[in-house]
Amino acid sequence: MSRLSNSRAEPLLTWIWHSYFRTALIPILLVEIGLIAIFLLANNLARDENIDAARKYANEHLAEIVRRETTILHSQLESVTQSARVFAGATQRALSAPLKPGEIPSEESERYAYDKDVYYSKRDNGGAALFYSGIVPVGQRERDKALRTARLDPLMRDLKQSNPLIGQVYLNTFDSLNRIYPFFEVLKQYSPKLDIPTFNFYYEADASHNPKREAVWTDVYVDPAGQGWMVSNIAPVYNGDFLEGVVGMDVTVSTLVEGILGLQIPWGGFGVLIGKEGVILALPPAGEQALGLTELKQHHYGEFVLRDTFKPDDFNVYKRADFTKLGAALQSQTSGSGEIALKTGDKLTAWNTVPGTQWKLLMVIPVENIYTQAIELNQRLKRLSLWLVCGLILFYIGFFGVLYLRARRMSAFLAEPLTQINAMAKQIGSGDYALAPPDFPVRELDESVRSLAVMGRRLGESNRALLATQDSLSQERALLRSLIDSIPDLIFYKDTADVYLGCNTAFAASLQRHERDIVGKTDAELFPEPAALAYRAIDRQVLTDGQPRRDEEWLHQPDGRRAVM
């Protein structure tokens, strides 16, 4: 069955608009998009070049800064080391030289007293505090040694006041004597049986830890004297080969952090001071946020400090999971640079070793801060490209509008003739074959409508001839049908699939059926199975040979009668 219309056909306006779009707008648009893509690509390439240049400059500049600041820090710490050496020498002389009569004022000995087994200074006279632990019996010899250490008070005071880094100056001896400046109430702070040589600020200066007998720096620990977290520069005091005692200069973590905060680090960076075992000695607030730590400056002294107390492993960069790669580099290299990914983002780092301490000054800067200018330039260019795209969109909206109006006018100009041609075609289709063609200004349309009119006239002539032929065929067919039905012989006809297409009245009567009940059926549906198979075999033989065949067959009728066919 033919279709009267094409469901996929487009209106003329749509077709013209699509034609404009395919032939003109898409190429122009692709060119514009290509230009914008080239602009963005060039912008990204320029950004990458700027970032690489910024990274190279940052690495070099940061390495120079950390070298400079390490030198400054070394000079500051060296002054503490020199003070420890001076104090160690003075202590050695004070302990080895006997007291001269009247050398120590009587007021000094009068401010010492016993509290059970502890010998201590009970009041402040502007000098140092004394604590002699009850872990050993304190007799006359020990009291004499305590008085000999009083010679050191003026020097201890001068060392403390001359260097702002130094928080405390002290002497610890092998038998747990502690002389410390400035003065504080020692009985409230120290345990009566305090075993001083078991603490790191003593044993790290002994022969096994410090065979060169130099002034050395400790890692961070909790000060039993109540000053919180600190580091110490300690120096041994020997009497021959016997370690008589250890002197020390305390520097609190707060002081170190203040020094780190004073570092001039560009790009919003911060410094971290790391001890020889990887423990963070000083961490400023910016570093606390980046590392997820809170710097330990103060300590809550709810009870006496009886043993070494160090920072937890979270403060050890050699044991932190986020410092695995950088920590290995810090351990193996005296200086270097690298990158690390922290919770607050990627960081660029550079470090250098502080001479004489085995400490490392690590500087950390956020990577995004290094590339700020390059990224800002890239963002400005991206905004410019966005404005260009918006401008192009507005331009094409206007351009499309103009083209759409032109397409509407053109479609209206062409639609009127086409509508008339369509109307003529419908009239011809309804049987009005003799139509006069209208005049159109477009030659092709005018030729089309005149051809349609000629076709209509010819179609009318052909239709009349066809109707006459159909009438003649109908008469002949009726005559043939009457002739077939008048013959008493059985007549039928099938297709090659054994399906009945028709029969005469005699054949229908022989089956006691109407012709319409026979058409469309097969032998298997009309006859018993043996007869149907025999009839089908004869039909196939005829179809195969292509020759007429004459047979006599007994026809089994539905009522049981048989007839010769």
Sequence and secondary structure as in RCSB ss.txt:
>XXXX:A:sequence
MSRLSNSRAEPLLTWIWHSYFRTALIPILLVEIGLIAIFLLANNLARDENIDAARKYANEHLAEIVRRETTILHS
QLESVTQSARVFAGATQRALSAPLKPGEIPSEESERYAYDKDVYYSKRDNGGAALFYSGIVPVGQRERDKALRTA
RLDPLMRDLKQSNPLIGQVYLNTFDSLNRIYPFFEVLKQYSPKLDIPTFNFYYEADASHNPKREAVWTDVYVDPA
GQGWMVSNIAPVYNGDFLEGVVGMDVTVSTLVEGILGLQIPWGGFGVLIGKEGVILALPPAGEQALGLTELKQHH
YGEFVLRDTFKPDDFNVYKRADFTKLGAALQSQTSGSGEIALKTGDKLTAWNTVPGTQWKLLMVIPVENIYTQAI
ELNQRLKRLSLWLVCGLILFYIGFFGVLYLRARRMSAFLAEPLTQINAMAKQIGSGDYALAPPDFPVRELDESVR
SLAVMGRRLGESNRALLATQDSLSQERALLRSLIDSIPDLIFYKDTADVYLGCNTAFAASLQRHERDIVGKTDAE
LFPEPAALAYRAIDRQVLTDGQPRRDEEWLHQPDGRRAVM
>XXXX:A:secstr
   SS TT   HHHHHHHHHIIIIIHHHHHHHHHHHHHHHHHHHHHHHHHHHHHHHHHHHHHHHHHHHHHHHHHH
HHHHHHHHHHHHHHHHHHHHHS   TTSS HHHHHTEEEETTEEEE S SSS EEEE TTS   HHHHHHHHHHG
GGHHHHHHHHHH TT  EEEEEETT EEEEES   HHHHS TT  GGGSHHHHTTSTTT TT   EE   EEETT
TTEEEEEEEEEEEETTEEEEEEEEEEEHHHHHHHHHTS  STT EEEEE TTSBEEE  HHHHHHHT        
 SS   S  B  GGGBTTT GGGHHHHHHHHH SEEEEEEEETTEEEEEEEEEETTTTEEEEEEEEHHHHTHHHH
HHHHHHHHHHHHHHHHHHHHHHHHHHHHHHHHHHHHHHHHHHHHHHHHHHHHHHTT         SSHHHHHHHH
HHHHHHHHHHHHHHHHHHHHHHHHHHHHHHHHHHHH  S  EEE TTSBEEEE HHHHHHTTS HHHHTT BHHH
HS HHHHHHHHHHHHHHHHH S      EEE TTS EEE 
